[in-house]
Amino acid sequence: MQQRKDEQEATAAKTTLRLLEKTVKDMLVDQGRLVEVPYTATLGDTMNALVANKVVALPVAAPPGQWIGASGSMILESDKQTGAVRKHYIGMVTMLDIVAYIADDDGSNDQTTDVANLEKKMMVPVSSIIGRSFEGLSLWTLNPNTNILDCMELFSKGIHRALVPMDSQMENIQGVELVESASSYKMLTQMDLLKFLKDHASELGEILSSSIKEIGCLNQNVYAITDRTKVIDAIKCLRTALLNAVPIVESSNDFEEDHRQLVDGEGRKPIGTFSATDLRGCHLSALQTWLPLRALEFTELVSRSPLFAFKEGVSAPKEMVSCQPQAALGEVIEKIVSKHVHRVWVVDEQGLLAGLVSLTDIVGALRVSLLSKIDVM
């Protein structure tokens, strides 16, 4: 009996090791071409590109020799035959960068002024707003030969995406780089990594059976906005706290509660989610109308937008994707991938907020578990 058990464990260990030999290149098999915007594109053009391509971030390209890349990066696209540099990727612009710029006060708290100035703001070049969110401050590449564990190390630090050179001129390099030259790139995201791991769930073994609480990916610090918070104030909350999304909770009877600010969400009743991603469903004309609305009303309007019906199973903004602390990690990953969300709200038996699980939390906990598994092999 013990011998059979040992053999099964040895077989499972070999299976996991084979998975860990996979590389970034293996995760990009089905990836399409890289979508980008030029540094001269306006914010309006950039938002339209995000909407049209159903993405939440785009690299920004500029002529070589004129710009310093984010974090001093030098990520170049060059001609495959001649090696001549064609463009320089100077940074990544995310939907949060755009909404952070929209949320700037301009010295006034008049909400009418915010709406009136929106069209003017959307005419500025995208190069002028890079770096307003944490992710925009850096631009990374991942070598296609980087193994899964090293890829997970990057994504466990809160980096959501990286460019991957498909024919790198940098030899014998693995891992993360700030200097790169290649004739073409693709993008790898945290979501791509989780989808790949979900497709190879059988090779992860019993790790996926652990609860999110046991494995250590439950984050108990959760900030929220109330059902009375307006869209413009919700955007400002995201910008101030460098968050990509917040739950919407029922407002309390406390007259001192400031609905323009973030509140502690623990123990509150969640009724929706407000995310920078929701704004991907907004064209400029719609955004001008929706800024004065309450965030909850906004999510209801956007949830009916055809832009959020592009893929079966994708979660509409109004839908609350949640789980309990005892939920198995594999179950939570399934929800994230099938609903295409970047976080799951954790609720107790009464349906009150107890925390959240983000992609960063999951990748970090999975990596630690895999490393500990390797140590005992």
C-alpha positions as CSV (number, residue, x, y, z in Angstrom):
1,M,0.0,0.0,0.0
2,Q,2.7,2.5,1.0
3,Q,4.8,1.5,-2.1
4,R,1.8,2.3,-4.4
5,K,1.3,5.6,-2.6
6,D,5.0,6.5,-3.1
7,E,4.8,5.6,-6.8
8,Q,1.7,7.8,-7.3
9,E,3.4,10.7,-5.5
10,A,6.5,10.2,-7.7
11,T,4.4,10.2,-10.8
12,A,2.6,13.4,-9.8
13,A,6.0,15.0,-9.0
14,K,7.3,14.2,-12.5
15,T,4.1,15.6,-14.1
16,T,4.5,18.8,-12.2
17,L,8.2,19.1,-13.1
18,R,7.2,18.7,-16.8
19,L,4.8,21.6,-16.4
20,L,7.5,23.8,-14.9
21,E,9.7,23.2,-17.9
22,K,7.2,25.0,-20.0
23,T,8.2,28.5,-21.1
24,V,6.6,31.8,-22.0
25,K,6.7,30.8,-25.7
26,D,4.3,27.9,-24.8
27,M,1.8,30.3,-23.4
28,L,1.8,32.5,-26.5
29,V,0.8,29.9,-29.1
30,D,-2.7,31.3,-29.7
31,Q,-1.8,35.0,-29.2
32,G,-2.5,37.4,-32.1
33,R,-0.5,40.4,-33.2
34,L,0.5,43.2,-30.8
35,V,-1.9,46.1,-30.8
36,E,-0.2,49.5,-30.1
37,V,-0.8,53.2,-30.4
38,P,1.7,55.9,-31.6
39,Y,2.9,58.5,-29.1
40,T,0.9,61.2,-31.0
41,A,-2.4,59.5,-30.6
42,T,-5.0,61.5,-28.6
43,L,-6.6,60.1,-25.5
44,G,-9.8,59.9,-27.5
45,D,-8.1,57.8,-30.2
46,T,-6.4,55.6,-27.6
47,M,-9.7,55.0,-25.8
48,N,-11.3,54.1,-29.1
49,A,-8.4,51.7,-29.8
50,L,-9.0,50.0,-26.4
51,V,-12.7,49.7,-27.1
52,A,-12.2,48.4,-30.7
53,N,-9.6,45.8,-29.6
54,K,-11.4,44.8,-26.3
55,V,-8.2,45.3,-24.3
56,V,-7.4,47.4,-21.2
57,A,-3.8,48.3,-22.0
58,L,-1.7,49.2,-25.0
59,P,2.1,49.9,-25.6
60,V,3.0,53.3,-26.9
61,A,5.4,53.5,-29.8
62,A,7.6,56.5,-30.7
63,P,10.4,57.2,-33.2
64,P,13.8,56.0,-32.0
65,G,16.2,58.3,-30.2
66,Q,13.7,60.9,-29.1
67,W,12.3,59.5,-25.8
68,I,13.4,57.9,-22.6
69,G,11.4,54.7,-22.0
70,A,9.5,54.0,-18.8
71,S,12.0,53.2,-16.0
72,G,14.8,54.0,-18.4
73,S,13.8,51.0,-20.6
74,M,15.1,50.7,-24.2
75,I,12.7,48.3,-25.9
76,L,13.1,48.6,-29.7
77,E,11.5,47.2,-32.7
78,S,14.0,46.7,-35.5
79,D,14.0,45.4,-39.1
80,K,14.6,41.6,-39.2
81,Q,17.0,41.8,-42.2
82,T,18.9,45.0,-41.7
83,G,18.7,45.5,-37.9
84,A,17.7,49.1,-38.4
85,V,15.6,50.4,-35.5
86,R,12.0,51.4,-36.6
87,K,10.4,52.3,-33.3
88,H,10.9,52.6,-29.5
89,Y,8.2,51.4,-27.0
90,I,8.2,54.2,-24.5
91,G,5.6,52.9,-22.1
92,M,2.3,51.2,-21.5
93,V,-0.9,53.1,-21.3
94,T,-3.8,51.5,-19.4
95,M,-7.4,52.5,-18.9
96,L,-6.5,53.5,-15.4
97,D,-4.0,56.0,-16.8
98,I,-6.8,57.6,-18.8
99,V,-9.3,57.7,-16.0
100,A,-6.7,59.1,-13.7
101,Y,-6.1,62.0,-16.0
102,I,-9.8,62.5,-16.4
103,A,-10.1,62.6,-12.6
104,D,-7.6,65.5,-12.2
105,D,-9.4,68.3,-10.4
106,D,-8.1,71.3,-12.5
107,G,-8.4,73.3,-9.3
108,S,-12.2,72.9,-9.1
109,N,-14.5,70.5,-7.5
110,D,-17.4,71.5,-9.7
111,Q,-18.7,68.4,-11.3
112,T,-20.2,70.4,-14.3
113,T,-16.6,71.6,-15.0
114,D,-15.4,68.0,-15.0
115,V,-17.9,67.1,-17.7
116,A,-17.3,70.3,-19.7
117,N,-13.5,69.8,-19.8
118,L,-13.6,66.2,-20.7
119,E,-13.6,66.7,-24.5
120,K,-10.6,69.1,-24.1
121,K,-8.7,66.5,-22.0
122,M,-9.4,63.7,-24.5
123,M,-7.5,65.7,-27.2
124,V,-4.1,65.6,-25.4
125,P,-1.4,63.2,-26.7
126,V,-1.2,59.8,-25.0
127,S,2.5,60.3,-24.4
128,S,1.7,63.0,-21.9
129,I,-0.2,60.7,-19.5
130,I,2.1,57.7,-19.3
131,G,3.0,56.8,-15.7
132,R,-0.2,58.0,-13.9
133,S,-0.8,54.5,-12.7
134,F,1.7,52.1,-11.1
135,E,1.9,49.9,-14.2
136,G,2.6,52.9,-16.5
137,L,5.8,53.7,-14.6
138,S,7.5,50.6,-15.9
139,L,7.8,48.6,-19.2
140,W,9.2,45.1,-19.1
141,T,10.0,42.3,-21.6
142,L,10.0,38.6,-20.9
143,N,12.3,36.4,-23.0
144,P,10.3,33.7,-24.7
145,N,12.5,31.1,-23.2
146,T,11.7,32.2,-19.6
147,N,10.3,29.3,-17.6
148,I,7.0,29.4,-15.8
149,L,8.4,30.0,-12.3
150,D,10.4,33.0,-13.4
151,C,7.4,34.3,-15.3
152,M,5.3,33.9,-12.1
153,E,7.9,35.8,-10.1
154,L,7.3,38.9,-12.2
155,F,3.5,38.6,-12.2
156,S,3.5,38.0,-8.4
157,K,5.0,41.5,-7.9
158,G,1.9,43.3,-9.3
159,I,3.1,43.6,-12.9
160,H,0.1,42.7,-15.0
161,R,1.7,42.3,-18.5
162,A,5.0,42.3,-20.3
163,L,6.1,42.4,-24.0
164,V,7.7,39.3,-25.4
165,P,10.2,39.6,-28.2
166,M,9.5,36.8,-30.7
167,D,13.0,36.9,-32.4
168,S,15.2,38.4,-29.7
169,Q,18.7,39.6,-30.6
170,M,19.7,39.1,-27.0
171,E,21.3,35.7,-26.7
172,N,21.3,33.4,-23.7
173,I,18.9,35.7,-21.8
174,Q,16.0,34.5,-19.7
175,G,13.8,36.4,-17.4
176,V,12.9,40.1,-17.3
177,E,14.7,42.8,-19.2
178,L,14.6,46.6,-19.7
179,V,16.7,46.5,-22.8
180,E,15.6,44.6,-25.9
181,S,15.6,44.7,-29.7
182,A,13.4,42.5,-31.9
183,S,11.5,42.6,-35.1
184,S,8.1,41.7,-33.5
185,Y,6.6,41.4,-30.0
186,K,3.6,39.8,-28.4
187,M,2.0,40.6,-25.0
188,L,1.8,38.2,-22.1
189,T,-0.6,39.0,-19.2
190,Q,-1.4,37.6,-15.8
191,M,-4.7,36.3,-17.3
192,D,-2.8,34.4,-20.1
193,L,-0.7,32.7,-17.4
194,L,-3.8,31.7,-15.3
195,K,-5.5,30.4,-18.5
196,F,-2.5,28.3,-19.3
197,L,-2.3,26.9,-15.7
198,K,-6.1,26.2,-15.8
199,D,-5.6,24.2,-19.0
200,H,-2.8,22.2,-17.2
201,A,-4.7,21.8,-13.9
202,S,-4.1,18.0,-13.8
203,E,-0.3,18.7,-13.7
204,L,-0.6,21.0,-10.7
205,G,-1.9,18.2,-8.5
206,E,-3.4,18.7,-5.1
207,I,-2.3,22.4,-4.9
208,L,-5.6,23.4,-6.6
209,S,-7.6,21.6,-3.9
210,S,-6.3,23.9,-1.2
211,S,-8.6,26.6,-0.1
212,I,-7.7,30.2,-0.9
213,K,-7.4,30.8,2.8
214,E,-5.0,27.8,3.4
215,I,-2.8,28.6,0.4
216,G,-2.4,32.3,1.5
217,C,-4.0,34.2,-1.4
218,L,-6.9,35.8,0.6
219,N,-6.3,39.5,0.9
220,Q,-8.3,40.8,3.8
221,N,-7.8,44.5,3.1
222,V,-10.6,45.6,0.9
223,Y,-11.6,49.1,0.1
224,A,-15.0,50.0,-1.4
225,I,-17.3,52.8,-2.5
226,T,-21.0,53.1,-1.6
227,D,-24.1,52.9,-3.8
228,R,-24.3,56.7,-3.5
229,T,-20.8,57.4,-4.9
230,K,-20.8,59.1,-8.3
231,V,-18.7,57.9,-11.3
232,I,-16.4,60.9,-11.2
233,D,-15.7,60.4,-7.5
234,A,-15.3,56.7,-8.0
235,I,-12.6,57.4,-10.7
236,K,-10.8,59.7,-8.3
237,C,-10.9,57.0,-5.6
238,L,-9.3,54.5,-8.0
239,R,-6.6,57.1,-8.9
240,T,-5.8,58.1,-5.3
241,A,-5.5,54.5,-4.1
242,L,-3.8,53.1,-7.3
243,L,-6.6,50.5,-7.5
244,N,-8.1,49.0,-10.7
245,A,-11.4,48.1,-9.2
246,V,-13.5,48.4,-6.0
247,P,-16.7,46.7,-4.8
248,I,-19.8,48.8,-4.4
249,V,-21.4,48.3,-1.0
250,E,-24.7,49.3,0.5
251,S,-24.5,52.7,2.1
252,S,-24.9,52.9,5.9
253,N,-27.2,55.1,7.9
254,D,-24.2,56.9,9.2
255,F,-24.8,60.6,8.2
256,E,-21.0,61.2,8.5
257,E,-20.1,58.7,5.8
258,D,-18.5,60.5,2.9
259,H,-19.6,59.0,-0.4
260,R,-16.9,60.7,-2.3
261,Q,-14.2,58.7,-0.5
262,L,-13.2,55.0,-0.2
263,V,-14.7,53.2,2.8
264,D,-13.5,50.1,4.6
265,G,-15.4,47.3,2.9
266,E,-14.9,44.6,5.5
267,G,-18.3,43.4,6.9
268,R,-20.3,45.5,4.3
269,K,-22.8,44.1,1.8
270,P,-21.4,44.1,-1.8
271,I,-23.9,44.8,-4.5
272,G,-21.7,45.5,-7.5
273,T,-18.2,46.2,-8.8
274,F,-16.8,49.4,-10.3
275,S,-13.7,48.9,-12.4
276,A,-11.5,50.9,-14.7
277,T,-12.2,48.2,-17.2
278,D,-15.9,49.2,-17.2
279,L,-14.8,52.4,-19.0
280,R,-13.6,50.3,-21.9
281,G,-17.3,50.2,-22.8
282,C,-17.5,54.0,-23.1
283,H,-17.1,56.1,-26.1
284,L,-16.5,59.8,-25.4
285,S,-20.1,60.9,-26.0
286,A,-21.4,58.3,-23.5
287,L,-18.7,59.1,-20.9
288,Q,-19.7,62.8,-20.9
289,T,-23.3,61.7,-20.0
290,W,-22.3,59.1,-17.5
291,L,-19.8,60.9,-15.3
292,P,-22.4,62.6,-13.1
293,L,-24.3,59.3,-12.5
294,R,-23.9,57.1,-9.4
295,A,-21.4,54.4,-10.0
296,L,-24.0,51.7,-9.5
297,E,-26.2,53.2,-12.2
298,F,-23.2,53.4,-14.5
299,T,-22.4,49.7,-14.1
300,E,-26.1,48.8,-14.9
301,L,-25.9,50.9,-18.1
302,V,-22.6,49.4,-19.2
303,S,-23.7,45.9,-18.4
304,R,-26.2,46.3,-21.2
305,S,-23.6,47.5,-23.7
306,P,-23.0,45.1,-26.6
307,L,-19.2,45.7,-26.1
308,F,-19.4,43.4,-23.1
309,A,-21.0,40.6,-25.0
310,F,-18.0,39.9,-27.3
311,K,-17.2,36.6,-25.6
312,E,-19.5,34.0,-24.1
313,G,-19.1,33.8,-20.3
314,V,-17.4,37.1,-19.9
315,S,-18.7,38.8,-16.8
316,A,-20.7,42.0,-17.2
317,P,-19.7,44.9,-15.0
318,K,-22.9,44.5,-12.8
319,E,-22.3,40.9,-12.0
320,M,-20.7,40.1,-8.6
321,V,-18.1,37.3,-8.9
322,S,-17.5,36.1,-5.4
323,C,-16.5,33.1,-3.3
324,Q,-16.1,32.1,0.4
325,P,-12.8,31.7,2.2
326,Q,-13.1,27.9,2.1
327,A,-13.3,27.9,-1.7
328,A,-10.8,25.7,-3.5
329,L,-8.1,27.6,-5.4
330,G,-9.0,25.6,-8.6
331,E,-12.6,26.8,-8.3
332,V,-11.6,30.4,-7.9
333,I,-9.2,30.2,-11.0
334,E,-12.1,28.7,-12.9
335,K,-14.3,31.6,-12.0
336,I,-11.6,34.2,-13.0
337,V,-10.9,32.6,-16.3
338,S,-14.5,31.8,-17.3
339,K,-15.9,35.2,-16.2
340,H,-12.7,37.0,-17.4
341,V,-12.4,39.1,-14.2
342,H,-9.2,40.2,-12.5
343,R,-10.4,39.7,-8.9
344,V,-12.9,37.7,-6.9
345,W,-14.6,39.3,-3.8
346,V,-14.5,37.0,-0.8
347,V,-17.7,36.9,1.3
348,D,-18.7,35.2,4.5
349,E,-21.7,33.0,5.1
350,Q,-23.9,36.1,5.5
351,G,-22.7,37.5,2.1
352,L,-20.7,40.3,3.8
353,L,-17.2,41.2,2.5
354,A,-14.3,39.4,4.1
355,G,-11.6,40.2,1.5
356,L,-10.6,39.7,-2.1
357,V,-8.4,37.4,-4.2
358,S,-6.6,39.1,-7.1
359,L,-4.6,37.6,-10.0
360,T,-1.4,38.9,-8.3
361,D,-2.4,37.1,-5.0
362,I,-3.0,33.8,-6.8
363,V,0.2,33.8,-8.9
364,G,2.2,34.6,-5.8
365,A,0.6,31.8,-3.7
366,L,0.9,29.3,-6.5
367,R,4.6,30.1,-7.0
368,V,5.4,29.6,-3.3
369,S,3.5,26.3,-3.3
370,L,5.3,25.0,-6.4
371,L,8.7,26.0,-5.0
372,S,8.0,24.2,-1.7
373,K,6.8,21.1,-3.7
374,I,10.1,21.2,-5.7
375,D,12.1,21.3,-2.5
376,V,10.7,18.1,-1.2
377,M,11.0,16.2,-4.5
